[in-house]
Amino acid sequence: MNIAEKISLVTKAYTTDSIGQRVETRSTTDVFTLVESASQSEFFNGGQNGLRPDLKFTVRLFEYNGQDTLLYNGVEYSIYRTYRRNDGRIELHTQVAVMHT
């Protein structure tokens, strides 16, 4: 049985401060998702390309707006690949980016 879990999709915006430095601002959108481990083939193929596939998150297509980062259980994941399904959902294939404490 699949159980929906909550994740936060991270949207990043950039501005320039008064001395010309680039400043990142983050906002999050909470959505419910199905969480699965990366398949064996995804893990193998990703490893050959310098990636470390970890988890796959499946969300409703209209909730995803091209974000490249998400938060799940205190861990930041980078989204390295998406797959748009025919059932109105999109798969977000991820690898661990940062562990938050």
N, CA, C and O atoms as a printed pandas DataFrame, in Angstrom:
     atom_number atom_name residue_name chain_id  residue_number  x_coord  y_coord  z_coord
0              1         N          MET        A               1    0.838   -1.176    0.000
1              2        CA          MET        A               1    0.000    0.000    0.000
2              3         C          MET        A               1    0.890    1.249    0.000
3              4         O          MET        A               1    1.852    1.332    0.764
4              5         N          ASN        A               2    0.568    2.199   -0.846
5              6        CA          ASN        A               2    1.301    3.464   -0.883
6              7         C          ASN        A               2    0.614    4.480    0.023
7              8         O          ASN        A               2   -0.609    4.621    0.004
8              9         N          ILE        A               3    1.412    5.179    0.811
9             10        CA          ILE        A               3    0.888    6.196    1.722
10            11         C          ILE        A               3    1.450    7.550    1.302
11            12         O          ILE        A               3    2.657    7.692    1.108
12            13         N          ALA        A               4    0.581    8.538    1.161
13            14        CA          ALA        A               4    1.024    9.878    0.778
14            15         C          ALA        A               4    1.779   10.520    1.940
15            16         O          ALA        A               4    1.341   10.461    3.089
16            17         N          GLU        A               5    2.918   11.131    1.624
17            18        CA          GLU        A               5    3.723   11.830    2.611
18            19         C          GLU        A               5    3.915   13.270    2.151
19            20         O          GLU        A               5    3.794   13.574    0.965
20            21         N          LYS        A               6    4.217   14.156    3.105
21            22        CA          LYS        A               6    4.368   15.573    2.774
22            23         C          LYS        A               6    5.833   15.893    2.454
23            24         O          LYS        A               6    6.748   15.455    3.152
24            25         N          ILE        A               7    6.030   16.670    1.380
25            26        CA          ILE        A               7    7.334   17.230    1.039
26            27         C          ILE        A               7    7.151   18.720    0.804
27            28         O          ILE        A               7    6.029   19.208    0.675
28            29         N          SER        A               8    8.261   19.433    0.751
29            30        CA          SER        A               8    8.233   20.861    0.420
30            31         C          SER        A               8    9.033   21.071   -0.845
31            32         O          SER        A               8   10.232   20.795   -0.879
32            33         N          LEU        A               9    8.376   21.560   -1.892
33            34        CA          LEU        A               9    9.072   21.942   -3.117
34            35         C          LEU        A               9    9.666   23.324   -2.891
35            36         O          LEU        A               9    8.979   24.224   -2.408
36            37         N          VAL        A              10   10.928   23.499   -3.234
37            38        CA          VAL        A              10   11.653   24.744   -2.965
38            39         C          VAL        A              10   11.772   25.561   -4.243
39            40         O          VAL        A              10   12.321   25.100   -5.243
40            41         N          THR        A              11   11.251   26.775   -4.194
41            42        CA          THR        A              11   11.378   27.723   -5.299
42            43         C          THR        A              11   12.441   28.738   -4.913
43            44         O          THR        A              11   12.413   29.295   -3.816
44            45         N          LYS        A              12   13.380   28.972   -5.825
45            46        CA          LYS        A              12   14.477   29.903   -5.563
46            47         C          LYS        A              12   14.320   31.142   -6.447
47            48         O          LYS        A              12   13.981   31.044   -7.627
48            49         N          ALA        A              13   14.572   32.295   -5.857
49            50        CA          ALA        A              13   14.572   33.566   -6.595
50            51         C          ALA        A              13   15.877   34.278   -6.256
51            52         O          ALA        A              13   16.409   34.128   -5.156
52            53         N          TYR        A              14   16.378   35.041   -7.192
53            54        CA          TYR        A              14   17.654   35.720   -6.994
54            55         C          TYR        A              14   17.504   37.216   -7.228
55            56         O          TYR        A              14   16.843   37.653   -8.170
56            57         N          THR        A              15   18.133   37.991   -6.348
57            58        CA          THR        A              15   18.186   39.441   -6.495
58            59         C          THR        A              15   19.633   39.868   -6.280
59            60         O          THR        A              15   20.482   39.069   -5.885
60            61         N          THR        A              16   19.890   41.116   -6.542
61            62        CA          THR        A              16   21.223   41.679   -6.309
62            63         C          THR        A              16   21.105   42.716   -5.202
63            64         O          THR        A              16   20.235   43.587   -5.238
64            65         N          ASP        A              17   21.996   42.611   -4.212
65            66        CA          ASP        A              17   21.937   43.567   -3.102
66            67         C          ASP        A              17   22.642   44.874   -3.478
67            68         O          ASP        A              17   23.076   45.051   -4.617
68            69         N          SER        A              18   22.749   45.781   -2.512
69            70        CA          SER        A              18   23.273   47.125   -2.778
70            71         C          SER        A              18   24.743   47.147   -3.181
71            72         O          SER        A              18   25.207   48.135   -3.750
72            73         N          ILE        A              19   25.481   46.081   -2.898
73            74        CA          ILE        A              19   26.897   46.056   -3.303
74            75         C          ILE        A              19   27.152   45.083   -4.452
75            76         O          ILE        A              19   28.294   44.723   -4.736
76            77         N          GLY        A              20   26.072   44.667   -5.105
77            78        CA          GLY        A              20   26.196   43.858   -6.308
78            79         C          GLY        A              20   26.315   42.361   -6.091
79            80         O          GLY        A              20   26.591   41.624   -7.037
80            81         N          GLN        A              21   26.112   41.894   -4.859
81            82        CA          GLN        A              21   26.169   40.460   -4.592
82            83         C          GLN        A              21   24.829   39.812   -4.899
83            84         O          GLN        A              21   23.771   40.389   -4.648
84            85         N          ARG        A              22   24.889   38.611   -5.443
85            86        CA          ARG        A              22   23.682   37.857   -5.753
86            87         C          ARG        A              22   23.145   37.233   -4.470
87            88         O          ARG        A              22   23.878   36.564   -3.741
88            89         N          VAL        A              23   21.850   37.457   -4.198
89            90        CA          VAL        A              23   21.217   36.975   -2.975
90            91         C          VAL        A              23   20.093   36.009   -3.356
91            92         O          VAL        A              23   19.224   36.337   -4.164
92            93         N          GLU        A              24   20.127   34.808   -2.758
93            94        CA          GLU        A              24   19.102   33.804   -3.021
94            95         C          GLU        A              24   17.999   33.900   -1.969
95            96         O          GLU        A              24   18.276   33.994   -0.773
96            97         N          THR        A              25   16.749   33.874   -2.426
97            98        CA          THR        A              25   15.593   33.828   -1.543
98            99         C          THR        A              25   14.838   32.544   -1.875
99           100         O          THR        A              25   14.600   32.229   -3.041
100          101         N          ARG        A              26   14.468   31.812   -0.826
101          102        CA          ARG        A              26   13.761   30.550   -1.026
102          103         C          ARG        A              26   12.347   30.637   -0.449
103          104         O          ARG        A              26   12.115   31.241    0.598
104          105         N          SER        A              27   11.418   30.018   -1.163
105          106        CA          SER        A              27   10.070   29.835   -0.636
106          107         C          SER        A              27    9.699   28.371   -0.871
107          108         O          SER        A              27   10.211   27.729   -1.788
108          109         N          THR        A              28    8.808   27.860   -0.038
109          110        CA          THR        A              28    8.441   26.454   -0.165
110          111         C          THR        A              28    6.942   26.298   -0.359
111          112         O          THR        A              28    6.145   27.123    0.087
112          113         N          THR        A              29    6.581   25.216   -1.037
113          114        CA          THR        A              29    5.195   24.825   -1.228
114          115         C          THR        A              29    5.063   23.388   -0.774
115          116         O          THR        A              29    5.731   22.502   -1.308
116          117         N          ASP        A              30    4.207   23.145    0.209
117          118        CA          ASP        A              30    3.997   21.793    0.709
118          119         C          ASP        A              30    3.020   21.050   -0.190
119          120         O          ASP        A              30    1.969   21.579   -0.552
120          121         N          VAL        A              31    3.377   19.819   -0.547
121          122        CA          VAL        A              31    2.518   18.954   -1.365
122          123         C          VAL        A              31    2.599   17.536   -0.812
123          124         O          VAL        A              31    3.518   17.191   -0.070
124          125         N          PHE        A              32    1.629   16.733   -1.185
125          126        CA          PHE        A              32    1.650   15.329   -0.810
126          127         C          PHE        A              32    2.174   14.504   -1.976
127          128         O          PHE        A              32    1.915   14.807   -3.141
128          129         N          THR        A              33    2.911   13.464   -1.640
129          130        CA          THR        A              33    3.611   12.678   -2.639
130          131         C          THR        A              33    3.647   11.205   -2.255
131          132         O          THR        A              33    3.459   10.851   -1.092
132          133         N          LEU        A              34    3.886   10.372   -3.222
133          134        CA          LEU        A              34    4.218    8.981   -2.971
134          135         C          LEU        A              34    5.739    8.880   -3.066
135          136         O          LEU        A              34    6.334    9.403   -4.008
136          137         N          VAL        A              35    6.370    8.216   -2.103
137          138        CA          VAL        A              35    7.824    8.123   -2.032
138          139         C          VAL        A              35    8.238    6.686   -2.301
139          140         O          VAL        A              35    7.703    5.749   -1.708
140          141         N          GLU        A              36    9.193    6.527   -3.198
141          142        CA          GLU        A              36    9.739    5.207   -3.509
142          143         C          GLU        A              36   11.256    5.309   -3.620
143          144         O          GLU        A              36   11.795    6.375   -3.919
144          145         N          SER        A              37   11.932    4.207   -3.380
145          146        CA          SER        A              37   13.373    4.160   -3.601
146          147         C          SER        A              37   13.644    4.168   -5.097
147          148         O          SER        A              37   12.808    3.748   -5.897
148          149         N          ALA        A              38   14.824    4.652   -5.463
149          150        CA          ALA        A              38   15.235    4.590   -6.863
150          151         C          ALA        A              38   15.321    3.122   -7.270
151          152         O          ALA        A              38   15.737    2.276   -6.478
152          153         N          SER        A              39   14.931    2.827   -8.494
153          154        CA          SER        A              39   15.014    1.451   -8.969
154          155         C          SER        A              39   16.478    1.047   -9.126
155          156         O          SER        A              39   17.369    1.894   -9.174
156          157         N          GLN        A              40   16.702   -0.236   -9.203
157          158        CA          GLN        A              40   18.068   -0.734   -9.363
158          159         C          GLN        A              40   18.692   -0.204  -10.649
159          160         O          GLN        A              40   19.860    0.185  -10.655
160          161         N          SER        A              41   17.927   -0.185  -11.736
161          162        CA          SER        A              41   18.472    0.310  -13.005
162          163         C          SER        A              41   18.743    1.818  -12.938
163          164         O          SER        A              41   19.738    2.293  -13.487
164          165         N          GLU        A              42   17.862    2.570  -12.267
165          166        CA          GLU        A              42   18.079    4.011  -12.106
166          167         C          GLU        A              42   19.355    4.247  -11.306
167          168         O          GLU        A              42   20.158    5.114  -11.654
168          169         N          PHE        A              43   19.541    3.485  -10.243
169          170        CA          PHE        A              43   20.736    3.621   -9.407
170          171         C          PHE        A              43   21.991    3.299  -10.220
171          172         O          PHE        A              43   22.978    4.031  -10.147
172          173         N          PHE        A              44   21.961    2.217  -10.988
173          174        CA          PHE        A              44   23.114    1.803  -11.787
174          175         C          PHE        A              44   23.419    2.818  -12.886
175          176         O          PHE        A              44   24.562    3.250  -13.036
176          177         N          ASN        A              45   22.392    3.200  -13.656
177          178        CA          ASN        A              45   22.590    4.156  -14.750
178          179         C          ASN        A              45   23.010    5.528  -14.234
179          180         O          ASN        A              45   23.869    6.181  -14.827
180          181         N          GLY        A              46   22.408    5.965  -13.136
181          182        CA          GLY        A              46   22.781    7.249  -12.550
182          183         C          GLY        A              46   24.220    7.245  -12.082
183          184         O          GLY        A              46   24.946    8.218  -12.285
184          185         N          GLY        A              47   24.638    6.150  -11.453
185          186        CA          GLY        A              47   26.015    6.033  -10.975
186          187         C          GLY        A              47   27.023    6.139  -12.104
187          188         O          GLY        A              47   28.106    6.694  -11.920
188          189         N          GLN        A              48   26.679    5.614  -13.265
189          190        CA          GLN        A              48   27.568    5.701  -14.424
190          191         C          GLN        A              48   27.705    7.132  -14.936
191          192         O          GLN        A              48   28.665    7.458  -15.635
192          193         N          ASN        A              49   26.743    7.983  -14.585
193          194        CA          ASN        A              49   26.753    9.373  -15.029
194          195         C          ASN        A              49   27.088   10.351  -13.907
195          196         O          ASN        A              49   26.806   11.545  -14.016
196          197         N          GLY        A              50   27.688    9.850  -12.831
197          198        CA          GLY        A              50   28.123   10.719  -11.748
198          199         C          GLY        A              50   27.021   11.134  -10.785
199          200         O          GLY        A              50   27.215   12.051   -9.987
200          201         N          LEU        A              51   25.868   10.478  -10.847
201          202        CA          LEU        A              51   24.760   10.786   -9.937
202          203         C          LEU        A              51   24.680    9.724   -8.847
203          204         O          LEU        A              51   25.239    8.635   -8.972
204          205         N          ARG        A              52   23.971   10.071   -7.776
205          206        CA          ARG        A              52   23.731    9.112   -6.689
206          207         C          ARG        A              52   22.221    9.038   -6.435
207          208         O          ARG        A              52   21.734    9.551   -5.427
208          209         N          PRO        A              53   21.479    8.397   -7.352
209          210        CA          PRO        A              53   20.024    8.322   -7.203
210          211         C          PRO        A              53   19.620    7.775   -5.845
211          212         O          PRO        A              53   20.214    6.820   -5.345
212          213         N          ASP        A              54   18.599    8.394   -5.254
213          214        CA          ASP        A              54   18.155    7.976   -3.935
214          215         C          ASP        A              54   16.659    7.664   -3.925
215          216         O          ASP        A              54   16.268    6.502   -3.822
216          217         N          LEU        A              55   15.823    8.700   -4.032
217          218        CA          LEU        A              55   14.378    8.508   -3.940
218          219         C          LEU        A              55   13.660    9.077   -5.152
219          220         O          LEU        A              55   14.150    9.979   -5.832
220          221         N          LYS        A              56   12.466    8.511   -5.401
221          222        CA          LYS        A              56   11.575    9.014   -6.452
222          223         C          LYS        A              56   10.304    9.496   -5.765
223          224         O          LYS        A              56    9.693    8.760   -4.991
224          225         N          PHE        A              57    9.909   10.734   -6.051
225          226        CA          PHE        A              57    8.705   11.329   -5.489
226          227         C          PHE        A              57    7.707   11.532   -6.632
227          228         O          PHE        A              57    8.067   12.083   -7.673
228          229         N          THR        A              58    6.470   11.095   -6.450
229          230        CA          THR        A              58    5.442   11.257   -7.472
230          231         C          THR        A              58    4.407   12.250   -6.963
231          232         O          THR        A              58    3.750   12.012   -5.949
232          233         N          VAL        A              59    4.268   13.377   -7.682
233          234        CA          VAL        A              59    3.331   14.433   -7.292
234          235         C          VAL        A              59    2.383   14.722   -8.451
235          236         O          VAL        A              59    2.616   14.310   -9.588
236          237         N          ARG        A              60    1.302   15.444   -8.130
237          238        CA          ARG        A              60    0.372   15.844   -9.193
238          239         C          ARG        A              60    1.052   16.898  -10.071
239          240         O          ARG        A              60    1.710   17.809   -9.568
240          241         N          LEU        A              61    0.887   16.764  -11.352
241          242        CA          LEU        A              61    1.578   17.603  -12.328
242          243         C          LEU        A              61    1.356   19.093  -12.087
243          244         O          LEU        A              61    2.291   19.883  -12.214
244          245         N          PHE        A              62    0.126   19.489  -11.739
245          246        CA          PHE        A              62   -0.157   20.917  -11.576
246          247         C          PHE        A              62    0.522   21.513  -10.342
247          248         O          PHE        A              62    0.596   22.735  -10.214
248          249         N          GLU        A              63    1.019   20.671   -9.434
249          250        CA          GLU        A              63    1.696   21.172   -8.236
250          251         C          GLU        A              63    3.187   21.426   -8.449
251          252         O          GLU        A              63    3.829   22.088   -7.634
252          253         N          TYR        A              64    3.726   20.910   -9.523
253          254        CA          TYR        A              64    5.157   21.031   -9.793
254          255         C          TYR        A              64    5.395   22.144  -10.813
255          256         O          TYR        A              64    4.784   22.164  -11.881
256          257         N          ASN        A              65    6.294   23.072  -10.464
257          258        CA          ASN        A              65    6.564   24.218  -11.329
258          259         C          ASN        A              65    8.039   24.339  -11.700
259          260         O          ASN        A              65    8.577   25.445  -11.757
260          261         N          GLY        A              66    8.684   23.220  -11.948
261          262        CA          GLY        A              66   10.068   23.244  -12.401
262          263         C          GLY        A              66   11.109   23.416  -11.309
263          264         O          GLY        A              66   12.270   23.699  -11.606
264          265         N          GLN        A              67   10.721   23.252  -10.057
265          266        CA          GLN        A              67   11.685   23.384   -8.970
266          267         C          GLN        A              67   12.802   22.351   -9.149
267          268         O          GLN        A              67   12.580   21.274   -9.703
268          269         N          ASP        A              68   14.014   22.696   -8.669
269          270        CA          ASP        A              68   15.129   21.755   -8.763
270          271         C          ASP        A              68   15.553   21.207   -7.405
271          272         O          ASP        A              68   16.551   20.494   -7.299
272          273         N          THR        A              69   14.785   21.545   -6.362
273          274        CA          THR        A              69   15.106   21.122   -5.003
274          275         C          THR        A              69   13.820   20.827   -4.237
275          276         O          THR        A              69   12.791   21.463   -4.463
276          277         N          LEU        A              70   13.890   19.844   -3.317
277          278        CA          LEU        A              70   12.773   19.583   -2.415
278          279         C          LEU        A              70   13.318   19.182   -1.049
279          280         O          LEU        A              70   14.468   18.764   -0.920
280          281         N          LEU        A              71   12.474   19.316   -0.038
281          282        CA          LEU        A              71   12.814   18.939    1.331
282          283         C          LEU        A              71   11.905   17.803    1.768
283          284         O          LEU        A              71   10.693   17.847    1.559
284          285         N          TYR        A              72   12.513   16.767    2.386
285          286        CA          TYR        A              72   11.760   15.619    2.861
286          287         C          TYR        A              72   12.435   15.076    4.112
287          288         O          TYR        A              72   13.596   14.672    4.057
288          289         N          ASN        A              73   11.735   15.060    5.228
289          290        CA          ASN        A              73   12.248   14.530    6.496
290          291         C          ASN        A              73   13.599   15.129    6.886
291          292         O          ASN        A              73   14.501   14.407    7.311
292          293         N          GLY        A              74   13.737   16.437    6.742
293          294        CA          GLY        A              74   14.957   17.115    7.159
294          295         C          GLY        A              74   16.134   16.972    6.203
295          296         O          GLY        A              74   17.257   17.343    6.544
296          297         N          VAL        A              75   15.891   16.444    5.026
297          298        CA          VAL        A              75   16.947   16.263    4.031
298          299         C          VAL        A              75   16.572   17.046    2.780
299          300         O          VAL        A              75   15.424   17.016    2.336
300          301         N          GLU        A              76   17.551   17.744    2.221
301          302        CA          GLU        A              76   17.348   18.469    0.968
302          303         C          GLU        A              76   17.793   17.569   -0.181
303          304         O          GLU        A              76   18.902   17.035   -0.175
304          305         N          TYR        A              77   16.915   17.413   -1.160
305          306        CA          TYR        A              77   17.194   16.583   -2.332
306          307         C          TYR        A              77   17.239   17.467   -3.572
307          308         O          TYR        A              77   16.433   18.386   -3.719
308          309         N          SER        A              78   18.188   17.181   -4.464
309          310        CA          SER        A              78   18.184   17.871   -5.749
310          311         C          SER        A              78   17.467   16.973   -6.761
311          312         O          SER        A              78   17.647   15.755   -6.776
312          313         N          ILE        A              79   16.665   17.598   -7.590
313          314        CA          ILE        A              79   15.904   16.884   -8.621
314          315         C          ILE        A              79   16.754   16.885   -9.885
315          316         O          ILE        A              79   16.989   17.938  -10.477
316          317         N          TYR        A              80   17.210   15.715  -10.296
317          318        CA          TYR        A              80   18.076   15.643  -11.476
318          319         C          TYR        A              80   17.338   15.183  -12.725
319          320         O          TYR        A              80   17.857   15.310  -13.834
320          321         N          ARG        A              81   16.111   14.640  -12.552
321          322        CA          ARG        A              81   15.353   14.173  -13.717
322          323         C          ARG        A              81   13.883   14.129  -13.349
323          324         O          ARG        A              81   13.524   13.818  -12.213
324          325         N          THR        A              82   13.032   14.443  -14.320
325          326        CA          THR        A              82   11.588   14.305  -14.133
326          327         C          THR        A              82   11.035   13.398  -15.225
327          328         O          THR        A              82   11.626   13.251  -16.295
328          329         N          TYR        A              83    9.896   12.799  -14.930
329          330        CA          TYR        A              83    9.207   11.963  -15.908
330          331         C          TYR        A              83    7.720   12.244  -15.811
331          332         O          TYR        A              83    7.085   11.967  -14.793
332          333         N          ARG        A              84    7.177   12.795  -16.876
333          334        CA          ARG        A              84    5.748   13.137  -16.924
334          335         C          ARG        A              84    4.950   11.907  -17.329
335          336         O          ARG        A              84    5.153   11.339  -18.402
336          337         N          ARG        A              85    4.033   11.504  -16.442
337          338        CA          ARG        A              85    3.228   10.315  -16.689
338          339         C          ARG        A              85    1.921   10.680  -17.385
339          340         O          ARG        A              85    1.587   11.859  -17.508
340          341         N          ASN        A              86    1.186    9.672  -17.838
341          342        CA          ASN        A              86   -0.084    9.895  -18.530
342          343         C          ASN        A              86   -1.272   10.023  -17.587
343          344         O          ASN        A              86   -2.400   10.224  -18.039
344          345         N          ASP        A              87   -1.033    9.908  -16.276
345          346        CA          ASP        A              87   -2.139    9.952  -15.317
346          347         C          ASP        A              87   -2.234   11.277  -14.565
347          348         O          ASP        A              87   -2.875   11.342  -13.516
348          349         N          GLY        A              88   -1.602   12.343  -15.089
349          350        CA          GLY        A              88   -1.674   13.646  -14.443
350          351         C          GLY        A              88   -0.667   13.822  -13.318
351          352         O          GLY        A              88   -0.786   14.743  -12.510
352          353         N          ARG        A              89    0.316   12.947  -13.266
353          354        CA          ARG        A              89    1.350   13.025  -12.236
354          355         C          ARG        A              89    2.722   13.129  -12.893
355          356         O          ARG        A              89    2.891   12.842  -14.079
356          357         N          ILE        A              90    3.697   13.548  -12.087
357          358        CA          ILE        A              90    5.067   13.640  -12.563
358          359         C          ILE        A              90    5.985   13.015  -11.516
359          360         O          ILE        A              90    5.801   13.216  -10.316
360          361         N          GLU        A              91    6.968   12.259  -11.981
361          362        CA          GLU        A              91    7.946   11.635  -11.099
362          363         C          GLU        A              91    9.153   12.557  -10.984
363          364         O          GLU        A              91    9.669   13.052  -11.986
364          365         N          LEU        A              92    9.599   12.781   -9.745
365          366        CA          LEU        A              92   10.778   13.585   -9.475
366          367         C          LEU        A              92   11.874   12.646   -8.982
367          368         O          LEU        A              92   11.786   12.113   -7.876
368          369         N          HIS        A              93   12.885   12.447   -9.784
369          370        CA          HIS        A              93   13.998   11.567   -9.434
370          371         C          HIS        A              93   15.071   12.417   -8.773
371          372         O          HIS        A              93   15.495   13.434   -9.321
372          373         N          THR        A              94   15.515   11.985   -7.568
373          374        CA          THR        A              94   16.341   12.850   -6.749
374          375         C          THR        A              94   17.604   12.160   -6.232
375          376         O          THR        A              94   17.745   10.937   -6.251
376          377         N          GLN        A              95   18.511   13.021   -5.771
377          378        CA          GLN        A              95   19.671   12.569   -5.022
378          379         C          GLN        A              95   19.839   13.506   -3.828
379          380         O          GLN        A              95   19.406   14.657   -3.878
380          381         N          VAL        A              96   20.466   13.019   -2.756
381          382        CA          VAL        A              96   20.650   13.837   -1.559
382          383         C          VAL        A              96   21.564   15.003   -1.891
383          384         O          VAL        A              96   22.624   14.827   -2.494
384          385         N          ALA        A              97   21.139   16.202   -1.489
385          386        CA          ALA        A              97   21.946   17.404   -1.683
386          387         C          ALA        A              97   22.563   17.838   -0.355
387          388         O          ALA        A              97   23.775   18.034   -0.267
388          389         N          VAL        A              98   21.724   17.991    0.688
389          390        CA          VAL        A              98   22.183   18.497    1.991
390          391         C          VAL        A              98   21.360   17.847    3.101
391          392         O          VAL        A              98   20.140   17.727    2.991
392          393         N          MET        A              99   22.032   17.433    4.162
393          394        CA          MET        A              99   21.338   16.933    5.358
394          395         C          MET        A              99   21.146   18.117    6.293
395          396         O          MET        A              99   22.123   18.772    6.656
396          397         N          HIS        A             100   19.911   18.410    6.692
397          398        CA          HIS        A             100   19.629   19.490    7.637
398          399         C          HIS        A             100   19.508   18.891    9.036
399          400         O          HIS        A             100   19.008   17.779    9.205
400          401         N          THR        A             101   19.974   19.645   10.040
401          402        CA          THR        A             101   19.864   19.152   11.417
402          403         C          THR        A             101   18.858   19.953   12.204
403          404         O          THR        A             101   18.636   19.677   13.383
